[in-house]
Amino acid sequence: MSSILDLEIFVRTADSGSISAAARALELTPAAASIALKRLETRLGIRLFARSTRSMRLTEEGRRYLESVRLALATLAEGEQALKQQTEGLSGVLQLAAPSDFGRNVLLPWLDGFKREHPHIQLQLLLNDRHADLFRETVDVALRFGVPSDSTLVALPILPEHRRVACASHAYLERHGTPQNPAELSEHSALLYLRNGRPYNTWRFHREDETVEVEVRGDYLSDDGEVARRWALAGHGIAYKAWLDVAEDVRAGRLLTLFDDWLGESVPFNLLCPHRVQVSERVKVLQAFLRERCEALRR
């Protein structure tokens, strides 16, 4: 059985391409790090690195082994963190990306409560409607509406049965009338926002075995989903928003939902992680916390 230190030296050497750099990071001598790598290769009976006088690179066997070692070390670290948290509570940095509207108007006050329950967690929040690249950006997890386009991401469900709703203010409906079915939306002012750089102007509705797609138009377009909600509150038109974004407005009577006998587009709400090993105890607790609160808003 290889020692944890041998495995850590292997990973750091693979990441840096240098035994000396790995040794410095672990406060060892280069000779000690080199001996550890040779010991690991001897035990495995394979060459992990192809070496030359100027460089070293992973062999094909080394690349395959590296992923397993990363997973093992991450699992050990998570186990140590879980033991520590049993006595000290949750701690560490939690980097979270979220949609702008939900983030500002719903998530922020919820996170205040989460922080009170777990005061040692350091929260870092990124709010925008652009999907953060979880493999490149400094984000641990992201809240997203809809089915993940990247099948390699790990989706932790928050509210699987979640949909968009068409809604408007009393003032707008009094001035322009209330549409009785989705087809009539084409006669109204739609409040549009960009999705993936394009106006989201095809609104879908479903009832039993009937599906309707309506091409809508309007004089208001924004790259921020929260702006569409504010325009709806101001009476400028009809918005097609995720239910969680407008649930409090509907319950408070600021907005009215339209044709409730039709179901809007399905947009499952998930917490996404780039890899299973990043589903830390902090992330699991956040998932449970958010599920409880989103369930309370379920339509």
Secondary structure, 3 states (H helix, E strand, C coil): CCCHHHHHHHHHHHHHCCHHHHHHHCCCCHHHHHHHHHHHHHHHCCCCEEECCCCEEECHHHHHHHHHHHHHHHHHHHHHHHHHHHHHCCCEEEEEEECHHHHHHHHHHHHHHHHHHCCCEEEEEEECCCCCCCCCCCCCEEEEECCCCCCCCEEEEEECCCEEEEEECHHHHHHHCCCCCHHHHHHCEEEEEEECCEECCEEEEEECCEEEEEECEEEEEECCHHHHHHHHHCCCCEEEEEHHHHHHHHHCCCCEECCCCCEECECCEEEEECCHHHCCHHHHHHHHHHHHHHHHCCC
